Amino acid sequence: MTDLAKIVSLTLRVGVILSSAFVITGLVLYYLEHDKAVYNTSYYSASNLLQGLAAGRPEAIILVGVIILIATPVIRVLELGLDFVYKKDKIYIALSFVVLAVMLIGILLVPRLLHT
């Protein structure tokens, strides 16, 4: 296995394990609280998320797990793009960063456009 394959494999494993740990922890805390409230996380800001994490709020912990899960393939594409930069493969550099841009637009901008 090449060094890049090892790095990508490690990134994917760590991302899934971390994400799962956060989501499972959040779900356990949610069910232990017994308040069964419905949480709306669509309007969370970064500061609200950090405050929720500091307070141990289950919805914030679950949301961090989901963010990690979404970030994992983005990081993978970035790693591959940087490898192509190192190899000076211009076509794949361009393709990698186009894919990265499309992913980031889909993750960051489309939800905001749908809420307006």
C-alpha angles and dihedrals in degrees: 000000000000123000092252092051090051092050093048091045091050091047092053094046094047092046094052094043094048092045092049092048092053095045094046092046091049092048092049091050091046093054093042091056091060092202092114091199119165111243124209108206096170092097099045115135124201091257092049089050092051091047090049091051092048089051092047093239110174096222091054092050092049091047091054088052091052091047090052090049091051092045094052098077090039089057089047092055090047091052092051091047091052090049089054089050088053090049091045092231100157098189094052092042089058094044093048094051093045089054090047091050092049091049093050093046089051093048101040108027108029095062090052091050091051092053094056 
